[in-house]
């Protein structure tokens, strides 16, 4: 058996993390130019405790009435970390955006959390959520607005060992006339006669 051939096969193992061929074997963040291919607009947020910012369990889907016969108070997220009920202490949404990007070598699915996502969206996750309540197709329109955008992004290995996607540490739009998604959508809905 040829050892070089065996090593090449192990490098193309599909279970290895994406971007293996990039020169970054020591798990240091890598910066590269990419293009947004698509964004999963079906779930852009997650809820955290406003006190400790630990993830809260998701409440009943989109404030719909739960199918269970439990009381309405049981659907309010409870922070197990600081023992506060989010109804009294407050909760907030943060961005968690799953997106496909194209590098010069391949298409990769990455995850972008709040700090980086705010650069592209131009607002907090709560602000975007409130905007989307009055404009039901805002999330899909945000995905459409970002498709094809050229970005300089820094990617790192996920911090959680169970995570499947590379994490976007920072993002910088490369197009000169780039404007954040919320501004694009406000202009779009004003042009259509919406508020």
N, C-alpha and C positions, 0 to 999 in steps of 0.2 A: 504494500500500500504506500502511496506517495504522501509523505507528511504535509507537503505544501498544499496538495489538493484537499486533504482533510481540513487544514486550517481555513482554506477559502470557503469550504462548505459550512464550517461553524460560524463564519462571519456573516453568512447570508441566512442564518437561522431565523425564521419568521418570529420566533418568540423574543428576540432581542429588541431593545428599545429602538424607535425610529431614529433616523439620522445617524446610524452607526457609521456610515462612510464618511461623515464629517470628521475632521481632525480634532476630536475631543474625547479622548479615552479616559480622562481623569475626572469626569463628572463636573467640570467647570462650566459655567454658563457660556453659551455660544451666541454670537450676534450675527445675523444674516438678513439679507433682503428677501422679501417674500411678497406674495400677492394673495389677498383673501379670495378663496374659492367659494366658500359657503359658510353660513352661520346657522347653528341650530337655534332657531328663535322660539322653540316651544317651551324652553325652560331657561330663562336668562338670569334668574335670581335664586338666592337662598336667604333664609331668615336667621338673624342672629340676635342674641340678647343685647340690648343697648347698654348694659352695665359692663359685662365681661367679654362681649363679642364672641362667645362660643355659639356654635350652630345650634339652633332650636329645631325640634321636630316640626315637620310641615303641618300646619293646621288643616282643617277640612278643606278639600280642593276649592280654591277661589271663592271662599265664603259661601259655597253651596251648602244646603242643609245636609248633614251627615245621614247616612242610611241607618246608622245604629240608633238605638233608643236612649243613648246616654245623654246626660244633660249638656246644655250648650257650653258650660264652663269647661268641660273636659276637652273641648276642641281648641281651647286657648293654649298655646305653647307654654310650657313650664321649663324654666332654666334649671337643670339639675346641678349646674356648676355653682351658681350663687344663690340658689333656692328662692328665686323671685318669680312670681307669675308675671308673664310679659304684659298682661292687661294692666297691671299696676306699675310696673317698672319700665315698660316700653320695649319694643323690639324694632328692628330695622332690617331693611333688605340690603344685600350686597350683590354685586354682579358676579356671576359665574357663567362665562360664555364659552361654549364648546364650538370650535370653528376649524375648518379645513384651510390650510395654507399651502401654497405651492412655492417651493424653493427652486433653485435651478436644477436640482436633481430629482425631486419627488414631491408628491402631495402627502401632507402629514396632518393628522388631527391633533390639535393642541387645546389646552384650556387656559382661559384668561380670567383672572380674578379681578376684584374691584378696582384696585389702584391703576392697573393697566387699562381696564375697560373704560374707566372714566375719561381717559385721554381720547378714546374714539367716540364715546357717547356724549361727552360734554356736560354731563349731569350725574347726580347720584342715582343709584338704583331705585330709591324711593320716588324721586322726581320722575324718572322714566315710567315707573309702574303707574303713578297717578296720571301721567299723560296718556298711557295706553288704556286706562279705564275709560277715558272719553273718546279715544280713537282706537277702536278694537283691532285694526290691522297694523298698528304702529310697530309691533315686534317684527312682523314679516317685512314691513317696509324698511326697517332698520337693517335687516339682513340684505335686502336688495341694494340699499344705499352703500353698504360696505363692500359688496361683491366687486372684485376687480381693483380694489384699493391697493396700492403699493406701500408696504410698510417695512421699516427697519425694526426688527424685533430681536429681543434677547430671550433665549430659551434656556431653561434649566431642567434638570431631572426633578421629578415630583418629590415633595418632602415626605409624603405618606407612602409607605412601602406597598400599599394596596392600589395606589393610583395607576391608571393605565396610560395617561397622556402626559406629554411634555408640558411644562408650565411656562406661560408667557410672563417673564419678569418685568420687561419694559417694552414699550411700543412707541414708535415715532413715525407719523405719516410722512411719506416722501413727496406726495403731490403738493405743488405750491399752493393751489387754491383749496386745499382740504378744509372743510368745516365739519365740526362735530355732528353726529347723527341727529341730536335733538334740534339743532338749528335747521338742518336739511328738512326734517319732518315738519317743523313749525311752518317753514316756507311752503312746503307741499300742501299742508292742510289749509293754510291761508289762501293759497291760489285756488283751492277747490271750494272755498267759501266756508270752511270750518273755522272754529275758534282756535 
